[in-house]
């Protein structure tokens, strides 16, 4: 039986390298059906497109599966397929992931033979059977796209796997490497989200298949996997669910989860994501006892009108309560935040300044953030339906930089100032935050040291935000604000340099490396 190669491409991102659970789940499914699988994580191993190409041409595979996103490595995927097909057009290529799911015809146009749409554990088995047994038609495989001549054919939607407990645990081929890098080991306990936020592609991704858009594993199934990892020496786990508490998970479920963790004597430091409207005192008390020390949460905005526009289920009352709970139980709390969308008002900017100042203790990724029109999202559809997609957002080169223009000149002034300001130190911000929210398997005392550094630069950010608003209120023009911004950047450089040096020392003491790139979305 020929081997199957599953490849994940390098991501040009401000995050440090991590494992890819997607291909690890696919690998496990294939191996369960007696297929021999080779995993190649080019992100972990810092492999170039040419390195992957050479590896493929020096070996023989039933097919090559490529996992790719659509924002950070689509062009790399295109180039890799071109190299492979120019060398040997008979090498079978299957693409999957968020990019191929949303842009199937484009990946077929790159030269992919099959695109896997949505969840892939069952689809990949059907594809393997197709290639192994030389079947004549792909029409019987649900959830794929393929080429017939110049036409891209879509088969009917695949049914989502309702019972996630039936899926075998992911392959852990890279476990030793992840632990050596002091990165957290990734675990997925649920799939999907019951929310329908305008800007999020998760709902859109799972809508490409039939079935429940959120499904969760049982407590016993989750804790069995955590126990296996703990017994192998794993101490830090990153739960990659879009929200650890969603669907039918409630306070009683959290208590059951905590009790199983304690009963099985699992000792892990865990970081996860949670929906703001799912946070209660009882829930967070249980999860703290279970080993969670850090959560990310899509707060997104400190203005009621903006939250409504984003189609958030939460409101400011939910948010203020949730933040008080997270502070009470001393979680490292990363606040997902989107300051600008295409309809941001000046009043909302003032509300957000007050909100951010009030909750200085939270971890954010800087003062400037904007909503991107991601493929498949409700936000993108609205922009396209109104013509605002072409009028408001312009792609600059290949770096996914957007420039948004507002009717209110005051909003434009703040937008330009905050963006220019944040661009100068985004690398330092991301480097400082990464071990906290990545996270890294380092002693908690060092995490507290990093947290202190984050608070230093965040306070400077908030102060700058206030100064810009005051200048706008006094009627300053764009030239005056730009000059002020440049002067402030120069004035604060020594502080940011000190933070960088302090953070670099923490990295050195812990033998960890920041190998990410400057945020490509600025």
Phi, psi and omega per residue, in radians:
X1 nan 2.278 3.127
X2 -1.216 2.614 3.105
X3 -1.362 2.812 3.067
X4 -2.036 2.319 3.107
X5 -1.824 2.226 3.037
X6 -2.010 2.153 -3.041
X7 -2.088 2.372 2.913
X8 -1.971 2.293 -3.075
X9 -1.442 2.725 3.085
X10 -1.110 2.506 3.121
X11 -1.847 2.244 3.056
X12 -1.470 1.569 -2.982
X13 -2.481 2.832 3.105
X14 -1.468 0.067 3.042
X15 -1.661 2.649 3.071
X16 -1.379 2.897 -3.006
X17 -1.098 2.534 3.113
X18 -2.624 2.998 -3.122
X19 -1.315 2.880 3.128
X20 -2.009 1.793 -3.109
X21 -1.154 -0.491 -3.112
X22 -0.992 -0.971 -3.115
X23 -1.263 -0.391 3.111
X24 -1.263 -0.620 3.039
X25 -1.199 -0.720 3.120
X26 -1.119 -0.726 3.116
X27 -1.043 -0.784 -3.133
X28 -1.087 -0.722 3.120
X29 -1.098 -0.770 -3.136
X30 -1.142 -0.753 -3.135
X31 -1.140 -0.576 3.094
X32 -1.110 -0.460 3.094
X33 -1.728 0.384 2.988
X34 1.250 0.323 3.043
X35 -1.521 2.524 3.069
X36 -1.570 2.213 -3.022
X37 -2.151 2.399 3.017
X38 -1.958 2.226 3.100
X39 -1.781 2.379 3.125
X40 -2.341 1.734 3.103
X41 -1.639 1.698 -3.052
X42 -1.271 -0.368 3.067
X43 -1.206 -0.868 3.126
X44 -1.067 -0.686 -3.022
X45 -1.713 0.110 3.074
X46 0.947 0.842 -3.116
X47 -1.667 2.448 3.082
X48 -1.465 2.962 3.064
X49 -1.025 -0.684 -3.126
X50 -1.191 -0.643 3.087
X51 -1.036 -0.765 3.134
X52 -1.128 -0.771 3.137
X53 -1.019 -0.795 3.140
X54 -1.094 -0.733 3.128
X55 -1.060 -0.740 -3.128
X56 -1.155 -0.767 -3.081
X57 -1.266 -0.341 3.109
X58 -1.572 0.032 -3.133
X59 -2.369 3.018 3.114
X60 -2.149 2.271 -3.098
X61 -2.335 2.599 3.053
X62 -1.054 -0.787 2.968
X63 -2.789 2.830 3.096
X64 -1.913 2.085 3.091
X65 -1.745 2.223 -3.100
X66 -2.040 2.114 3.084
X67 -1.667 2.232 -3.048
X68 -2.592 2.613 2.975
X69 -1.571 -3.062 3.137
X70 -2.020 -0.002 -3.127
X71 -1.908 -0.620 -2.994
X72 -1.875 -0.266 -3.125
X73 -2.503 0.366 3.113
X74 -1.091 -0.755 -3.119
X75 -1.170 -0.616 3.072
X76 -1.109 -0.704 3.106
X77 -1.098 -0.763 3.112
X78 -1.022 -0.779 -3.117
X79 -1.182 -0.692 3.134
X80 -1.120 -0.788 3.116
X81 -1.062 -0.716 3.123
X82 -1.061 -0.781 3.119
X83 -1.057 -0.806 -3.089
X84 -1.116 -0.854 -3.054
X85 -1.216 -0.566 3.071
X86 -1.182 -0.547 3.100
X87 -1.330 -0.805 -3.116
X88 -2.745 1.818 -3.068
X89 -1.202 -0.184 -3.126
X90 -1.536 -0.061 3.053
X91 -1.275 2.165 -3.075
X92 -1.408 2.256 -3.092
X93 -2.143 2.229 3.095
X94 -2.091 2.258 3.111
X95 -1.965 2.516 3.101
X96 -2.629 2.957 -3.095
X97 2.062 -3.045 -3.084
X98 -1.100 -0.795 -3.120
X99 -1.034 -1.008 3.122
X100 -1.042 -0.585 3.121
X101 -1.084 -0.766 -3.110
X102 -1.468 -0.480 -3.022
X103 -2.184 0.838 -3.027
X104 -0.985 -0.797 -3.081
X105 -1.136 -0.551 3.125
X106 -1.187 -0.717 3.126
X107 -1.237 -0.585 3.013
X108 -1.093 -0.681 3.096
X109 -1.132 -0.508 3.075
X110 -1.173 -0.429 -3.100
X111 2.164 0.010 3.081
X112 -1.113 2.453 3.126
X113 -1.406 -0.636 -3.137
X114 -2.448 2.474 2.981
X115 -2.015 2.236 3.099
X116 -1.578 2.132 -3.059
X117 -1.789 2.083 3.103
X118 1.410 -2.637 -3.094
X119 -1.068 2.408 -2.903
X120 -2.038 -0.054 -3.018
X121 -1.032 -0.729 -3.140
X122 -1.430 -0.649 -3.123
X123 -1.076 -0.736 -3.080
X124 -1.129 -0.548 3.096
X125 -1.195 -0.757 3.110
X126 -1.091 -0.689 3.130
X127 -1.159 -0.744 3.109
X128 -1.079 -0.746 3.103
X129 -1.105 -0.661 3.119
X130 -1.061 -0.859 -3.115
X131 -1.254 -0.638 -3.109
X132 -1.184 -0.717 -3.042
X133 -1.730 0.135 3.061
X134 0.928 0.803 3.125
X135 -1.165 2.715 -2.998
X136 -1.491 -0.477 -3.015
X137 -2.268 2.502 3.057
X138 -1.687 -0.076 -3.052
X139 -1.095 -0.413 -3.097
X140 -1.471 -0.079 3.131
X141 -1.633 2.040 3.129
X142 -1.282 2.595 2.991
X143 1.335 0.586 3.099
X144 -2.361 2.911 2.932
X145 -2.242 2.548 3.117
X146 -2.633 2.895 -3.067
X147 -1.733 2.390 2.936
X148 -2.219 1.801 -3.005
X149 1.136 -2.176 3.122
X150 -1.684 0.040 -3.070
X151 -1.728 2.437 3.068
X152 -1.706 2.069 -3.093
X153 -1.727 2.291 3.057
X154 -1.882 2.274 3.051
X155 -1.509 3.083 -3.107
X156 -1.211 2.777 -3.082
X157 -1.054 2.493 3.048
X158 -1.386 2.501 3.018
X159 -1.346 2.271 3.073
X160 -1.149 2.620 3.133
X161 -1.287 1.988 -3.034
X162 -1.274 -0.750 -3.101
X163 -1.796 1.730 -3.090
X164 -1.187 -0.309 3.092
X165 -1.156 -0.322 -3.135
X166 -1.394 -0.200 3.129
X167 -1.470 2.306 3.114
X168 -1.209 2.660 3.126
X169 -1.016 2.599 -3.103
X170 -1.137 2.646 3.037
X171 -1.080 2.483 -3.122
X172 -2.066 0.815 -3.122
X173 -1.037 -0.543 -3.048
X174 -1.777 0.228 -3.044
X175 -1.017 -0.838 -3.126
X176 -1.066 -0.693 -3.138
X177 -1.145 -0.751 3.126
X178 -1.071 -0.771 -3.121
X179 -1.175 -0.646 3.117
X180 -1.130 -0.598 3.117
X181 -1.354 -0.108 -3.088
X182 1.091 0.562 3.042
X183 -1.625 2.681 3.079
X184 -1.238 2.579 3.086
X185 -1.504 2.304 -3.067
X186 -1.466 2.440 3.085
X187 -2.389 2.423 3.099
X188 -2.014 2.082 -3.107
X189 -1.865 -0.163 3.097
X190 -2.729 2.898 3.102
X191 -2.306 2.380 3.080
X192 1.629 -3.015 -3.116
X193 -2.735 2.488 3.120
X194 -1.480 -0.115 3.091
X195 -1.364 2.887 3.109
X196 -2.396 0.852 -3.121
X197 -1.052 2.459 -3.070
X198 -0.945 -0.665 -2.941
X199 -1.635 -0.087 -2.958
X200 -1.699 2.370 -3.122
X201 -1.638 -0.034 -3.111
X202 -1.118 -0.864 3.126
X203 -1.051 -0.735 -3.138
X204 -1.108 -0.680 -3.132
X205 -1.072 -0.885 -3.094
X206 -1.302 -0.319 3.060
X207 -1.258 -0.220 3.073
X208 -1.287 -0.117 3.089
X209 -2.187 2.932 3.104
X210 -1.632 2.563 3.069
X211 2.145 -3.084 -3.120
X212 -1.122 2.361 -3.086
X213 -1.444 -0.196 2.992
X214 -2.320 2.273 3.072
X215 -2.426 2.484 -3.110
X216 -2.173 2.589 3.052
X217 -1.366 2.783 3.124
X218 -1.318 2.784 3.116
X219 -1.015 -0.771 -3.108
X220 -1.103 -0.750 -3.134
X221 -1.123 -0.755 3.137
X222 -1.123 -0.863 -3.063
X223 -1.202 -0.482 3.045
X224 -1.101 -0.732 3.111
X225 -1.192 -0.746 3.118
X226 -1.075 -0.652 3.113
X227 -1.136 -0.750 3.109
X228 -1.042 -0.765 -3.140
X229 -1.175 -0.755 3.121
X230 -1.046 -0.709 3.133
X231 -1.176 -0.370 3.104
X232 -1.576 0.096 3.080
X233 1.746 0.050 3.128
X234 -1.248 2.306 3.136
X235 -2.041 -0.461 -3.114
X236 -2.107 2.264 -3.117
X237 -2.219 2.371 3.024
X238 -1.868 1.958 3.089
X239 -1.441 2.026 -2.958
X240 -1.622 0.109 3.084
X241 -0.917 2.582 3.047
X242 -1.138 -0.533 2.930
X243 -2.687 2.115 -3.109
X244 -1.104 -0.600 3.101
X245 -1.931 1.925 -3.128
X246 -2.780 3.104 3.101
X247 0.997 -2.231 -3.102
X248 -1.576 0.137 3.088
X249 -1.376 2.230 -3.080
X250 -2.464 -2.852 -3.112
X251 -1.075 -0.715 3.137
X252 -1.121 -0.685 3.118
X253 -1.123 -0.742 3.141
X254 -1.103 -0.659 3.106
X255 -1.175 -0.702 3.083
X256 -1.099 -0.735 3.117
X257 -1.072 -0.830 3.123
X258 -1.025 -0.801 -3.100
X259 -1.094 -0.670 3.113
X260 -1.204 -0.665 3.065
X261 -1.033 -0.797 -3.123
X262 -1.225 -0.704 -3.113
X263 -1.128 -0.687 -3.135
X264 -1.498 0.051 3.087
X265 0.967 0.769 3.092
X266 -1.506 2.202 -3.135
X267 -2.113 1.668 -3.110
X268 -2.278 2.599 2.938
X269 -1.718 2.065 -3.005
X270 -2.115 2.498 3.056
X271 -2.138 2.416 -3.134
X272 -2.558 -3.015 3.075
X273 -2.102 2.617 -3.099
X274 -2.589 2.560 3.057
X275 -1.357 2.430 -3.077
X276 -1.083 -0.609 -3.097
X277 -1.361 -0.030 3.111
X278 -1.771 -0.018 -3.073
X279 -1.479 2.144 3.003
X280 -2.336 2.879 3.121
X281 -1.050 -0.808 -3.101
X282 -1.105 -0.758 3.138
X283 -1.029 -0.873 -3.053
X284 -1.285 -0.531 3.052
X285 -1.100 -0.786 3.127
X286 -1.121 -0.781 -3.096
X287 -1.207 -0.552 3.051
X288 -1.117 -0.766 3.120
X289 -1.163 -0.507 -3.121
X290 -1.320 -0.289 3.108
X291 2.171 -0.072 3.086
X292 -1.275 2.297 3.098
X293 -2.135 -0.185 -3.053
X294 -2.570 2.449 3.058
X295 -2.400 2.548 2.917
X296 -1.820 2.534 -3.099
X297 -2.548 2.334 3.135
X298 -1.386 1.291 3.048
X299 -1.099 -0.822 2.998
X300 1.321 -0.694 -3.097
X301 -2.862 2.687 3.130
X302 -1.850 0.398 3.137
X303 -2.192 2.291 -3.122
X304 -1.052 -0.718 -3.100
X305 -1.175 -0.662 3.114
X306 -1.189 -0.701 3.108
X307 -1.046 -0.744 3.127
X308 -1.113 -0.723 -3.131
X309 -1.142 -0.575 -3.141
X310 -1.384 -0.077 -3.132
X311 1.171 0.597 3.092
X312 -1.351 2.508 3.064
X313 -1.315 -0.391 -3.060
X314 -1.516 2.825 3.007
X315 -2.303 3.138 -3.054
X316 -1.134 -0.516 3.093
X317 -1.154 -0.773 3.060
X318 -0.997 -0.813 -3.031
X319 -1.133 -0.819 -3.125
X320 -1.103 -0.691 3.103
X321 -1.136 -0.816 -3.103
X322 -1.057 -0.749 -3.133
X323 -1.145 -0.643 3.112
X324 -1.146 -0.633 3.110
X325 -1.190 -0.798 -3.115
X326 -1.120 -0.624 3.105
X327 -1.227 -0.681 -3.140
X328 -1.050 -0.731 -3.096
X329 -1.629 0.187 2.964
X330 0.988 0.763 3.019
X331 -1.376 2.534 2.853
X332 -1.277 2.006 -2.931
X333 -2.074 1.923 3.083
X334 -1.588 2.175 -3.081
X335 -1.745 1.886 3.003
X336 -1.124 2.328 -2.999
X337 -2.530 2.359 3.071
X338 -2.191 1.796 -3.058
X339 -1.348 -0.673 -3.069
X340 -2.064 2.324 2.802
X341 -2.208 -2.973 -3.011
X342 -1.310 -0.128 -3.116
X343 -2.145 0.335 3.132
X344 -1.019 2.365 3.104
X345 -1.843 2.855 3.125
X346 -1.164 -0.649 3.096
X347 -1.070 -0.699 3.115
X348 -1.126 -0.637 3.102
X349 -1.103 -0.690 3.108
X350 -1.181 -0.679 3.087
X351 -1.088 -0.694 -3.116
X352 -1.245 -0.612 3.054
X353 -1.043 -0.832 -3.131
X354 -1.097 -0.706 3.139
X355 -1.115 -0.834 -3.121
X356 -1.133 -0.658 3.108
X357 -1.160 -0.667 -3.127
X358 -1.175 -0.520 -3.081
X359 -2.077 0.845 -3.131
X360 -0.994 -0.516 -3.041
X361 -1.166 -0.297 -3.133
X362 -1.317 2.702 3.089
X363 -1.612 2.205 3.035
X364 -2.263 2.931 -3.130
X365 -1.717 0.779 3.086
X366 1.825 3.080 -3.024
X367 -1.544 -0.402 -3.074
X368 -1.880 2.144 3.022
X369 -2.530 2.569 3.096
X370 -2.435 2.727 -3.109
X371 -1.450 2.217 3.128
X372 -1.729 2.498 3.098
X373 -1.404 1.425 -3.126
X374 -1.300 2.623 -3.123
X375 -1.041 2.320 3.043
X376 1.533 -0.103 -3.068
X377 -1.507 2.778 3.093
X378 -1.111 -0.616 3.134
X379 -1.055 -0.807 3.137
X380 -1.105 -0.709 3.131
X381 -1.086 -0.748 3.127
X382 -1.098 -0.744 3.127
X383 -1.089 -0.743 -3.127
X384 -1.210 -0.679 -3.126
X385 -1.126 -0.548 -3.105
X386 -1.715 -0.082 -3.103
X387 1.445 0.003 -3.096
X388 -1.273 -0.348 -3.135
X389 -1.075 -0.758 -3.132
X390 -1.370 -0.546 -3.056
X391 -1.449 -0.554 -3.007
X392 -1.752 -0.528 -3.015
X393 -2.119 2.222 3.116
X394 -2.189 2.187 3.093
X395 -1.311 2.245 -3.128
X396 -1.841 1.808 -3.132
X397 1.141 -2.420 -3.118
X398 -1.900 0.242 -3.019
X399 -1.760 0.162 3.085
X400 0.975 0.737 3.070
X401 -1.674 2.273 3.137
X402 -1.998 2.548 3.071
X403 -2.113 2.027 -3.101
X404 -1.808 2.363 -3.141
X405 -2.043 2.404 -3.075
X406 -2.025 2.642 3.101
X407 -1.176 -0.632 3.119
X408 -1.401 1.969 -3.074
X409 -1.069 -0.491 3.129
X410 -1.117 -0.674 3.111
X411 -1.162 -0.705 3.102
X412 -1.069 -0.690 -3.141
X413 -1.118 -0.765 3.134
X414 -1.204 -0.746 3.128
X415 -0.972 -0.882 -3.089
X416 -1.140 -0.732 -3.105
X417 -1.150 -0.840 -3.109
X418 -1.155 -0.646 3.138
X419 -1.174 -0.799 3.129
X420 -1.100 -0.740 3.135
X421 -1.063 -0.906 -3.039
X422 -1.187 -0.580 -3.122
X423 -1.031 -0.540 -3.065
X424 -1.265 -0.380 -3.102
X425 -2.336 0.338 3.134
X426 -1.078 -0.595 3.138
X427 -1.105 -0.748 3.129
X428 -1.136 -0.741 3.100
X429 -0.995 -0.931 -3.079
X430 -1.097 -0.691 3.130
X431 -1.135 -0.680 -3.121
X432 -1.222 -0.675 -3.064
X433 -1.406 -0.524 -2.972
X434 -0.924 -0.808 3.139
X435 -1.159 -0.364 3.131
X436 -1.397 -0.753 -3.002
X437 -1.938 -0.158 3.114
X438 -1.031 -0.881 -0.275
X439 -1.708 -3.103 3.054
X440 -1.886 2.660 -3.127
X441 -1.516 1.320 -3.136
X442 -2.179 2.818 -3.141
X443 -1.020 2.505 -3.036
X444 -1.105 -0.474 3.124
X445 -1.073 -0.622 3.110
X446 -1.261 -0.566 3.066
X447 -1.111 -0.691 3.103
X448 -1.144 -0.637 3.073
X449 -1.097 -0.739 3.113
X450 -1.157 -0.691 3.125
X451 -1.039 -0.711 3.116
X452 -1.086 -0.676 3.117
X453 -1.178 -0.673 3.094
X454 -1.053 -0.748 -3.116
X455 -1.132 -0.562 3.112
X456 -1.096 -0.889 -3.086
X457 -1.308 -0.486 3.109
X458 -1.202 -0.683 3.107
X459 -1.076 -0.708 3.101
X460 -1.112 -0.703 3.095
X461 -1.028 -0.845 -3.116
X462 -1.087 -0.729 3.109
X463 -1.075 -0.715 3.128
X464 -1.130 -0.752 3.110
X465 -0.966 -0.813 -3.129
X466 -1.080 -0.772 -3.119
X467 -1.099 -0.697 3.125
X468 -1.128 -0.778 3.123
X469 -1.065 -0.723 3.129
X470 -1.108 -0.705 3.110
X471 -1.121 -0.752 3.119
X472 -1.081 -0.716 -3.138
X473 -1.105 -0.525 -3.141
X474 -1.485 0.002 3.071
X475 1.592 0.300 3.123
X476 -1.073 2.515 3.134
X477 -1.607 3.115 -3.051
X478 -1.118 -0.633 3.136
X479 -1.146 -0.739 -3.134
X480 -1.146 -0.716 -3.129
X481 -1.248 -0.635 3.090
X482 -1.124 -0.753 3.114
X483 -1.103 -0.721 3.105
X484 -1.086 -0.748 -3.136
X485 -1.067 -0.814 3.131
X486 -1.087 -0.670 3.132
X487 -1.181 -0.703 3.116
X488 -1.152 -0.662 3.087
X489 -1.054 -0.762 3.129
X490 -1.179 -0.706 -3.102
X491 -1.130 -0.632 -3.040
X492 -1.646 -0.009 -3.063
X493 -1.007 -0.708 -3.091
X494 -1.111 -0.601 3.115
X495 -1.209 -0.770 3.115
X496 -1.136 -0.628 3.074
X497 -1.118 -0.688 3.108
X498 -1.132 -0.728 3.090
X499 -1.061 -0.794 3.136
X500 -1.028 -0.766 3.139
X501 -1.139 -0.739 3.127
X502 -1.119 -0.752 3.139
X503 -1.172 -0.691 3.109
X504 -1.052 -0.650 3.111
X505 -1.165 -0.674 3.093
X506 -1.128 -0.717 3.078
X507 -1.052 -0.792 -3.093
X508 -1.117 -0.771 -3.129
X509 -1.088 -0.520 -3.094
X510 -1.763 0.067 3.132
X511 0.941 0.759 3.047
X512 -2.019 2.759 -3.037
X513 -2.222 2.398 3.001
X514 -1.683 1.778 -3.034
X515 -1.923 0.363 3.135
X516 -1.515 3.076 3.114
X517 -1.902 2.906 3.053
X518 -1.073 2.411 -3.089
X519 -0.753 1.992 -3.075
X520 -1.351 -0.078 -3.073
X521 -1.714 0.168 3.071
X522 -1.692 nan nan
